Amino acid sequence: MLIKHGMNQLSSLNSSRNWSLAASSAVLRRQQFLIRSLGAGGVSSRMQESNPLGGMNSEVDALNILRAITPTLDPAKHKGQAGKIAVIGGCREYTGAPYFAAISALKIGADLSHVFCTKDAAPVIKSYSPELIVHPILEESYSIRDGDENHISAKVVGEVDKWMERFDCLVVGPGLGRDPFLLGCVSEIMKRARQSNVPIVVDGDGLFLVTNSLELVSGYPLAVLTPNVNEFKRLVQKVLNCEVNDEDAHEQLLTLAKRIGGVTILRKGKSDLITDGEIVKSVCIYGSPRRCGGQGDILSGSVAVFLAWARQHILASEGNLSIRNPTMLGCIAGSALLRKAASLAFEKKKRSTLTGDIIECLGRSLEDICPVL
C-alpha cells in the first residue's frame, strides 16, 4: 500500500510538472507571437539571430540606415529629385508584377515611375493606376514576322534608350516572361544602362536571363540581384557548380558575388542576407508568415528607390554610416521597410493578407520609422 501510495503521489507530481511546463510553453509561444505581431524589431531580431542564415555578428542596424538615407520633404525641391524609377517587364501573362514594383516605388516616395512592357500588357497595367507612365513598346516573338527581328529589336532598344538618362534606377524582370526575342531586347537595354551608369535591380525573369548570361551584370558594381530560394539555387549551380550550403551561407554568398564580379546580391529568406562581395549583412526584422506572391516585386521597387536615395546621400555628405556602398544601403533599407509593412499588413488581415495590403502599409511603415515632421 505504501508503495502504491508513493507511486500515486509521484504520478500526480509528474502530471503537475508536465502541465506546468506545457502551460509555460504555451504562454511563451503566445508572448513570442505577440512580440512578432507588434513588429518589435529589437526583441524579434535577437530571437532570430540563431538562424544560421542570419549570423550572430552580421545583423545590421537597418532602421538607422533607412532613416539616414531617406530624404527630407523640402518644398524647394522640384519633381523628379526624389527619384525616377523604370520597370522593364510585363507581358501577356504577367501584368501584376510590374505594377507592384512600380507602384511600390511611388508609395515609398519616388516622384515618377515608368513601366516598359509589351503592347498586350500596357492597357491592363494602365487600368491599375493612372499614376504610372506606361510605355507599350516591348515585343514578343509571336508578333514579329521573319526577317524583321533586327529592325524591331533596334526600334525597341532605341525607344528605351531615349529615356535612359532620366532614370535613377532600372528594375529588370518583374512579369517579363521568357520569350527569347523579348529577352534579347532586354539584354541590349541592360547593356545601354551600364553604359549610362544607371543602377539595375534584377528580379524575377530578369534573374533567369542573367543566370544564363552572366556577362550582363558581371563586373558592374551598380547591379543588384534579388534571388529567392529557387533562383539562388540556380545561380549557385551555374556559377559555383555546387549546391546551396546553408551551414556556410555567408562564405558561399561572398564567393558567389565575387565570382560574378562584385555585384550586390540580396538573398531573400527568413533573414535576408546581403553582400557586395566584401561584407555580408543580414536583416532579421520580423515580417509576416503569409507568403502571398508579389512581395518580391515590392522589394525590387523598394530597393530601386532606396538605392537612388543612397547615392544622393553619399554624394551630398560624408554622413556617419559605416557602409558606403549605395547598393548595399538600398538593399538593407528596402528589405527592412518591406518587412515592417508586411508585419503591419498581417496584423490587420492575417491569412487574407495580399500584396496590395502590404503596399498600402508602405507609407505608414516609413512614416513610423522616419516621420516627416
C-alpha positions, 0 to 999 in steps of 0.5 A: 500500500505504501508503495502504491501510495508513493507511486500515486503521489509521484504520478500526480507530481509528474502530471503537475510538472508536465502541465506546468511546463506545457502551460509555460510553453504555451504562454511563451509561444503566445508572448513570442507571437505577440512580440512578432505581431507588434513588429518589435524589431529589437526583441524579434531580431535577437530571437532570430539571430540563431538562424544560421542564415542570419549570423550572430555578428552580421545583423545590421542596424537597418532602421538607422540606415533607412532613416539616414538615407531617406530624404527630407520633404523640402518644398524647394525641391522640384519633381523628379529629385526624389527619384525616377524609377523604370520597370522593364517587364510585363507581358501577356501573362504577367501584368501584376508584377510590374505594377507592384514594383512600380507602384511600390516605388511611388508609395515609398516616395519616388516622384515618377515611375515608368513601366516598359512592357509589351503592347498586350500588357500596357492597357491592363497595367494602365487600368491599375493606376493612372499614376504610372507612365506606361510605355507599350513598346516591348515585343514578343516573338509571336508578333514579329514576322521573319526577317524583321527581328533586327529592325524591331529589336533596334526600334525597341532598344532605341525607344528605351534608350531615349529615356535612359538618362532620366532614370535613377534606377532600372528594375529588370524582370518583374512579369517579363516572361521568357520569350527569347526575342523579348529577352534579347531586347532586354539584354541590349537595354541592360547593356545601354544602362551600364553604359549610362551608369544607371543602377539595375535591380534584377528580379524575377525573369530578369534573374533567369536571363542573367543566370544564363548570361552572366556577362550582363551584370558581371563586373558592374558594381551598380547591379543588384540581384534579388534571388529567392530560394529557387533562383539562388539555387540556380545561380549557385549551380551555374556559377559555383557548380555546387549546391546551396550550403546553408551551414556556410551561407555567408562564405558561399554568398561572398564567393558567389558575388565575387565570382560574378564580379562584385555585384550586390546580391540580396538573398531573400529568406527568413533573414535576408542576407546581403553582400557586395562581395566584401561584407555580408549583412543580414536583416532579421526584422520580423515580417509576416508568415503569409507568403502571398506572391508579389512581395518580391516585386515590392522589394525590387521597387523598394530597393530601386528607390532606396538605392537612388536615395543612397547615392544622393546621400553619399554624394551630398555628405560624408554622413556617419554610416559605416557602409558606403556602398549605395547598393548595399544601403538600398538593399538593407533599407528596402528589405527592412521597410518591406518587412515592417509593412508586411508585419503591419499588413498581417496584423490587420488581415492575417491569412487574407493578407495580399500584396496590395495590403502590404503596399498600402502599409508602405507609407505608414511603415516609413512614416513610423520609422522616419516621420516627416515632421 
